[in-house]
Amino acid sequence: MLKNEVYIVTGSTGGLGRATARELASHGATVVLNDLGGEDESDAVTLREELDDGAGSATVHLGDVTEMEYAEELIDDTVTEHGRLDGLVNFAGVLRDSYLTEMTESEWDRVIDVHLRGHFNLLRSAARRWKETAETRSAGRSFLTVASPSAFGNSGQANYSAAKAGVLGLTRTGAIELQRYDVRVNALVPIAHTQMTEAFLDAQEYPPESVAPVAAFLLSEAAAGVTGCTVEAAGDGVALRSNPEIERIAFEDGGWSLEGLADRFEATLGRQTSLDRTET
């Protein structure tokens, strides 16, 4: 299904990136493995050698996706070397957990840069290339963002939650804008045992390998017509998450006043539901 297609996997030496790269290559795809370099370089080279011995193939491209110039270089080099780019998934990630009252500026900036700016840099660079070649393509292209359950709120992760919620907004906007160029943009919410989650997720129940086929499906033409969606993968399950939507609406002739809202907010919008949304 993916034979001869070319995909970029960022954060490729992490558990999810590694598993997804293996899944793509097992179906005959060429995978461009991105990581920062340094400690990750030897791991990326080892993974490339493993993939080259299988059905697919791989190349290594080291650099920081938070830098716009590098993101453009990654996309350009991939197309120059392989002649095409069919899809990209961005697993690059970092955590700097802290409570709001204690979080430093650097902790905020680092997480926002890696997760939100990194996604923007890659999507912008890929989209510009795909826009240029839209008329010459017979098949669509796919960009897969990576969000998190933390996007819906998680104590001690204001930076990570904000970044991942931003990724969801970016995903939906990207899907709307790029549909005309036959580019699909979806968000993956993986729940898996990785270095970032090893303290609270069981490796046997939530292996990264269970997420990889979901990522590969969303990247592939098998998911043609699937765009703007948020798909959660966890263990044996796969789920489609809804987009934010209006739950209830109440009207008042002439518009609402402070007193009117104070008297009737709970009776109208809060009827038979909890207005304390911190409950889990």
ChimeraX attribute file (.defattr): number of C-alpha atoms within 10 A of each C-alpha:
attribute: neighborCount
match mode: 1-to-1
recipient: residues
	/A:1	12
	/A:2	21
	/A:3	14
	/A:4	16
	/A:5	21
	/A:6	25
	/A:7	29
	/A:8	26
	/A:9	25
	/A:10	28
	/A:11	23
	/A:12	29
	/A:13	26
	/A:14	21
	/A:15	19
	/A:16	28
	/A:17	26
	/A:18	22
	/A:19	20
	/A:20	26
	/A:21	31
	/A:22	28
	/A:23	23
	/A:24	30
	/A:25	27
	/A:26	17
	/A:27	17
	/A:28	20
	/A:29	24
	/A:30	27
	/A:31	30
	/A:32	26
	/A:33	24
	/A:34	27
	/A:35	25
	/A:36	18
	/A:37	15
	/A:38	10
	/A:39	10
	/A:40	16
	/A:41	17
	/A:42	12
	/A:43	17
	/A:44	27
	/A:45	17
	/A:46	12
	/A:47	20
	/A:48	20
	/A:49	14
	/A:50	15
	/A:51	24
	/A:52	16
	/A:53	11
	/A:54	14
	/A:55	15
	/A:56	24
	/A:57	23
	/A:58	26
	/A:59	20
	/A:60	19
	/A:61	21
	/A:62	18
	/A:63	17
	/A:64	20
	/A:65	28
	/A:66	21
	/A:67	16
	/A:68	17
	/A:69	12
	/A:70	17
	/A:71	23
	/A:72	20
	/A:73	16
	/A:74	23
	/A:75	22
	/A:76	17
	/A:77	13
	/A:78	20
	/A:79	15
	/A:80	11
	/A:81	9
	/A:82	14
	/A:83	11
	/A:84	19
	/A:85	23
	/A:86	24
	/A:87	24
	/A:88	24
	/A:89	29
	/A:90	24
	/A:91	28
	/A:92	24
	/A:93	18
	/A:94	14
	/A:95	16
	/A:96	17
	/A:97	17
	/A:98	17
	/A:99	12
	/A:100	13
	/A:101	7
	/A:102	10
	/A:103	16
	/A:104	12
	/A:105	9
	/A:106	10
	/A:107	16
	/A:108	21
	/A:109	12
	/A:110	18
	/A:111	25
	/A:112	23
	/A:113	18
	/A:114	22
	/A:115	28
	/A:116	24
	/A:117	20
	/A:118	24
	/A:119	29
	/A:120	23
	/A:121	19
	/A:122	26
	/A:123	25
	/A:124	16
	/A:125	20
	/A:126	24
	/A:127	22
	/A:128	14
	/A:129	17
	/A:130	23
	/A:131	14
	/A:132	10
	/A:133	12
	/A:134	17
	/A:135	10
	/A:136	8
	/A:137	12
	/A:138	8
	/A:139	11
	/A:140	19
	/A:141	26
	/A:142	28
	/A:143	28
	/A:144	25
	/A:145	27
	/A:146	25
	/A:147	27
	/A:148	20
	/A:149	14
	/A:150	19
	/A:151	20
	/A:152	10
	/A:153	16
	/A:154	13
	/A:155	11
	/A:156	17
	/A:157	21
	/A:158	20
	/A:159	26
	/A:160	30
	/A:161	22
	/A:162	20
	/A:163	25
	/A:164	26
	/A:165	20
	/A:166	19
	/A:167	24
	/A:168	25
	/A:169	14
	/A:170	21
	/A:171	28
	/A:172	18
	/A:173	13
	/A:174	22
	/A:175	21
	/A:176	15
	/A:177	13
	/A:178	18
	/A:179	16
	/A:180	11
	/A:181	17
	/A:182	20
	/A:183	26
	/A:184	30
	/A:185	30
	/A:186	26
	/A:187	27
	/A:188	26
	/A:189	26
	/A:190	24
	/A:191	21
	/A:192	26
	/A:193	23
	/A:194	18
	/A:195	10
	/A:196	14
	/A:197	12
	/A:198	11
	/A:199	9
	/A:200	10
	/A:201	15
	/A:202	14
	/A:203	14
	/A:204	10
	/A:205	13
	/A:206	20
	/A:207	21
	/A:208	25
	/A:209	19
	/A:210	22
	/A:211	27
	/A:212	22
	/A:213	17
	/A:214	21
	/A:215	29
	/A:216	24
	/A:217	16
	/A:218	25
	/A:219	27
	/A:220	21
	/A:221	18
	/A:222	12
	/A:223	13
	/A:224	17
	/A:225	12
	/A:226	16
	/A:227	23
	/A:228	21
	/A:229	20
	/A:230	23
	/A:231	20
	/A:232	22
	/A:233	22
	/A:234	19
	/A:235	19
	/A:236	10
	/A:237	12
	/A:238	15
	/A:239	11
	/A:240	12
	/A:241	13
	/A:242	9
	/A:243	12
	/A:244	6
	/A:245	6
	/A:246	6
	/A:247	6
	/A:248	9
	/A:249	7
	/A:250	9
	/A:251	8
	/A:252	9
	/A:253	5
	/A:254	6
	/A:255	7
	/A:256	12
	/A:257	10
	/A:258	8
	/A:259	9
	/A:260	11
	/A:261	14
	/A:262	11
	/A:263	11
	/A:264	13
	/A:265	14
	/A:266	14
	/A:267	11
	/A:268	14
	/A:269	16
	/A:270	13
	/A:271	12
	/A:272	9
	/A:273	9
	/A:274	11
	/A:275	11
	/A:276	8
	/A:277	7
	/A:278	8
	/A:279	6
	/A:280	4
